Amino acid sequence: MRDHSNRPTMLRSVAVLAAVLALSSVSRAQQAAPTQGQRRATAPSPTANLPFDPHDLSGIWRFGGGLGPTNAPPMTPAGKAKYDANIPGLGGPEGRNKPLGNDPMMICDPLGYPRVLSFGAYPMEIVQLPGRIIQFFDFFYVHRTIWMDGRKLPDDPEPTWYGYAIGHWEGDTLVVESNGFNGRAWFANGGYPYSEDSKLEERYKRVDHDTINITMTLTDPTTYTKPWVIAPASMRWAPKEVMREDVCSPSDEKKYLDEIREPAGRKTGQ
């Protein structure tokens, strides 16, 4: 059921991001001892064994995890400088523990790709058309086009937030190559950057009716000393989801930032 409360949608989004960042610090411990919620999430789906076409990725999906900074390669000096600039939060020595303050999403800058894919609390719909595949993201209400008509990546693309993407099939695996990122977004939560020189390869394979496995490789010699390989990640079929209008409103974000910057005493009338 949709949440029809009067709280701005993006304020709920920030809460989700805060939870993601907090959980990252304990993810390794959770791998050793899965929680009850994790065990439920990995329980067999009653529709997983239904027939499916491995070349049909259409439908509404939720990202199931795997895209994160836990295996980030060493950074170049330029990459480290950019990362250090991203980390401080709301100011003061405690800033490094509050990375939301410098998050581009806090001023409604686009999340960029692939970070927009990683917010599993928000669905994503894939629509396959002749010559292209379109990914529609509930979070920030944006879309991304993957061209499937045989064109090549441009040598000198116009830099954009979500890049320029082409795809082709290798057997039952959809291979997507992207370039043309403007380098202003974060590649992953926690301030991990990438640059205009970056190239991203994604490999999508539908392994059963309900699951698409994903492998990503970021090649960005400006920012990282070697390619960043992310695997395994996955998406789960979510047919009961309804795509919403989740728009980032700058006025809502400013209100939120003003509130969390207030000293605690001001909220209690001191």
Secondary structure, 3 states (H helix, E strand, C coil): CCCCCCCCHHHHHHHHHHHHHHHHCCHHHHHHCCCHHHHHHCCCCCCCCCCCCCCCCCEEEEECCCCCHHHCCCECHHHHHHHHHHCCCCCCHHHHHCHHHHCHHHHCCCCCCCHHHHCCCCCEEEEEECCEEEEEECECCEEEEEECCCCCCCCCCCCECCCEEEEEEECCEEEEEEECECCCCEEECCCEECCCCCEEEEEEEEEECCEEEEEEEEECCCCECCCEEEEEEEEEECCCCCCCCECCCHHHHHHHHHHHHCCHHHHCCC
